[in-house]
Amino acid sequence: MLQPARRKYRKEQKGRNTGIATRGNSVAFGDFGLKCTDRGRLTARQLEAARRAISRHVKRGGRIWIRVFPDKPISSKPAEVRMGNGKGNPEFYVAEIQPGKIVFEILGVPEELAREAFRLAAAKLPLRTTFVARMVGQ
């Protein structure tokens, strides 16, 4: 699963996920992409499940890019622990997603195969997504 190799600080504040994606909002590497139209978080496990779904569907053909990286630690306290006594330990990592962000890209497969692969991947993700193709001239 994806997670940072090392961080300057183990824990991070919650923050607010606002605005729309101004970077990473167009297909840059492949021919087709899976674009999120919702705002939210994608965990490393969800990204890995979606990646596996795409890889299994396209089999040996094509090249896949994951355009987001889960670098935000989410901490939680253990079950049945009283309030207070500091912040919990980091449990997993998430990627914060704004509307318009491209999550996956694929190259070297026909459009129908890419559509079906992204449909299977979208079923593994908690956000609404749409299929996009590279703009002509890019």
Buried (B, 14 or more C-beta within 10 A) or exposed (E): EBEEEEEEEEEBEEEEEEEEBEEBBBBEBBBBBBBBEEBBBBBBBBBBBBBEBBBEBBEEEBEBBBBBEBBBBBBEBEEEEEEEEEEEEBEBBBBBBBBBBBBBBBBEBEEEBBBBBBBBBBEBBEBEBEBBEBEEEE
